[in-house]
Amino acid sequence: MCGIVGIIGGRPVSRLIYHSLFAIQHRGQSSAGMLTYDGNIHVTKDSGLVRDVFNDEKKINKPGNIGIGHTRYSTAGMDDEESLKKNAQPEYLVNPFLAAVHNGNIYNGSDIAKETARIPRTDCDIQWLLLPMADALYKKEVTPELIMDSCAHLITQLKGSYSALYLADSGDHPYLFAMTDPRKIRPLVLGKSNGMYCLTSETRVFKRINFEYIKDIPGGSVIIIDEHGTIWEKQIIKKPEMPCMFEFVYFAKPDSRIKDRSIHNVRQEIGQRLAVEQPATADIVIPVPESGRRYAIGYSRQSSIPLEEGIMKDKDERSFIQQTQENRDKTVEEGLSFLRSALEDKRVVLVDDSIVRGTNIRKIVKGLRTAGAREVHVRIGCPPLIAPCYLGIDMRSRKEFLARTPSGDIKPVDEISKEIGADSLGYISIEGLRKAIGFEHCRGCIDFPAGYPPEMQQDVQRLYHLNHQGIRAYESC
């Protein structure tokens, strides 16, 4: 899971991309980067947060009326500083000139590698979007027709999830173009302002840079934009879209929309359904900040149990996407404070979005009790996570899931409740989540393998068995 942005128009885009990267920082905290183009390549990328990578005015203001940017959330490979720097995006080639950023996960890279003579610079799956496209454009006149045909061919070869942005040069003028997987697992939206166009992961970017939302890019599509605002677009493969469930539950910010559904509204509705499915007798409802806030609002409204602020968040970093368990623990320990005046002698409903490894929830339940809570009833706005994700979320091994035993069996909810130190535990049902989101979605991590798109189910079962044997089948973004 990463954040991507591309902007093209009649004036320099670097500062717009810079501000856009802040709006999608929550989608990746491993590294950040930006590339602009004016006949020369101007690129800055490094490990770290946007504010750390772009810590100099010269890195922010760059020439070029076209550019792409990226915030990276690493889901595979080494997490040392050297690796994070090496895999930072945008990635680019000079012969032919082609740059790309990517959100998602390509799991058949070994097959794609057989089709190109180019040697990948890294193990990151951006290579399987970049190298075949470079082969298709090499020593040819780059036209919208050639780009469209090349993307159409590549879409039929790739397996996995991808919303990818490219920057290419025809010699006369550059093109910004994008490609989405047929199931549209990862979001991509189009906006405009005064003859300029922006393609990005979340609609909240448009609010940050004063662009107007136009539409979500359909799955299996190619869209090409030149600096004059001419647009070529075609849906190459049409299938029912299945956006990632975890976008609605965790990744996307509440002020974004996916397929015209407000993330804020979806999470509140999940909380309301959770209160009906998993009621509790309590004095107050407490959200885990900030991830559980919208769920807690819905739970409180439906149950009529007062909403209270019992936990304060002191840091902006997201614990789930930290690279190591040590960093996840540190983020939780340093990031939360508990308000005894609100919690003492209270029966608490603690509401959060999900439980993956159990890192957060154990420490939070303990913190509530230390601050005087008499009872702690945990309610979760996502069904138990039980299976690896092969489409871009950092959940690779069943050993990571609190909801599974070491032998792979599903744990009873009562057993999980004891492990996290709660008086009770309740998850929303798969059907309740489906109704709250309002349309079909990928839910392979909570319903394996049936929750994956049908054409991927055999592949993910094979990858699951390889993973269980300790074999790393592929690298991802």
PEMOTA-V501300 format. One record per backbone hydrogen bond with DSSP energy under -1.0 kcal/mol. CO is the residue of the C=O (numbers start at 0). NH is the residue of the N-H. If there is no record, write none. Layout:
co & nh
CO & NH
CO & NH
This chain:
co & nh
2 & 70
3 & 200
4 & 68
5 & 198
6 & 66
7 & 196
12 & 16
13 & 17
14 & 18
15 & 19
16 & 20
17 & 21
18 & 22
21 & 24
23 & 26
24 & 27
29 & 47
30 & 71
31 & 45
32 & 69
33 & 43
34 & 67
35 & 41
39 & 37
41 & 35
43 & 33
45 & 31
48 & 52
49 & 53
55 & 58
56 & 60
63 & 12
64 & 8
65 & 36
66 & 6
67 & 34
68 & 4
69 & 32
70 & 2
71 & 29
79 & 83
80 & 84
81 & 85
82 & 86
90 & 99
92 & 97
97 & 92
98 & 166
99 & 90
100 & 164
102 & 162
104 & 160
107 & 111
108 & 112
111 & 114
112 & 115
123 & 126
124 & 127
125 & 128
125 & 129
126 & 130
129 & 133
130 & 134
131 & 135
132 & 136
133 & 137
136 & 139
142 & 146
143 & 147
144 & 148
145 & 149
146 & 150
147 & 151
148 & 152
149 & 153
150 & 154
151 & 155
153 & 156
153 & 157
158 & 106
160 & 104
161 & 180
162 & 102
163 & 178
164 & 100
165 & 176
166 & 98
167 & 174
172 & 169
174 & 167
175 & 224
176 & 165
177 & 222
178 & 163
180 & 183
180 & 219
182 & 241
184 & 243
187 & 216
188 & 199
189 & 213
189 & 214
190 & 197
191 & 211
192 & 195
195 & 192
196 & 7
197 & 190
198 & 5
199 & 188
201 & 204
202 & 205
203 & 207
204 & 208
205 & 210
211 & 191
214 & 189
219 & 235
219 & 236
220 & 179
221 & 233
222 & 177
223 & 231
224 & 175
225 & 228
229 & 225
231 & 223
233 & 221
242 & 441
243 & 246
244 & 248
245 & 249
245 & 250
246 & 251
252 & 255
253 & 263
255 & 262
257 & 260
260 & 257
261 & 265
262 & 266
263 & 267
264 & 268
265 & 269
266 & 270
267 & 271
268 & 272
269 & 273
270 & 274
271 & 275
272 & 276
273 & 277
283 & 348
284 & 307
285 & 350
287 & 291
289 & 292
291 & 295
292 & 296
293 & 297
294 & 298
295 & 299
296 & 300
297 & 301
298 & 302
299 & 303
305 & 284
309 & 338
311 & 336
318 & 321
323 & 327
324 & 328
325 & 329
326 & 330
327 & 331
328 & 332
329 & 333
330 & 334
334 & 313
336 & 311
338 & 341
338 & 342
339 & 343
342 & 345
345 & 373
345 & 374
346 & 282
346 & 283
347 & 376
348 & 285
349 & 378
350 & 287
351 & 380
355 & 401
357 & 361
359 & 363
360 & 364
361 & 365
362 & 366
363 & 367
364 & 368
365 & 369
366 & 370
367 & 372
368 & 371
371 & 344
374 & 347
375 & 422
376 & 349
377 & 425
378 & 351
379 & 427
392 & 394
394 & 388
396 & 399
397 & 400
400 & 403
402 & 410
404 & 407
408 & 404
411 & 415
412 & 416
413 & 417
414 & 418
415 & 419
416 & 421
423 & 377
425 & 379
428 & 432
429 & 433
430 & 434
431 & 435
432 & 436
433 & 437
441 & 244
442 & 445
442 & 446
444 & 385
444 & 386
446 & 450
448 & 451
450 & 442
452 & 455
455 & 459
456 & 460
457 & 461
458 & 462
459 & 463
460 & 464
461 & 465
462 & 466
463 & 467
464 & 468
465 & 470
466 & 469
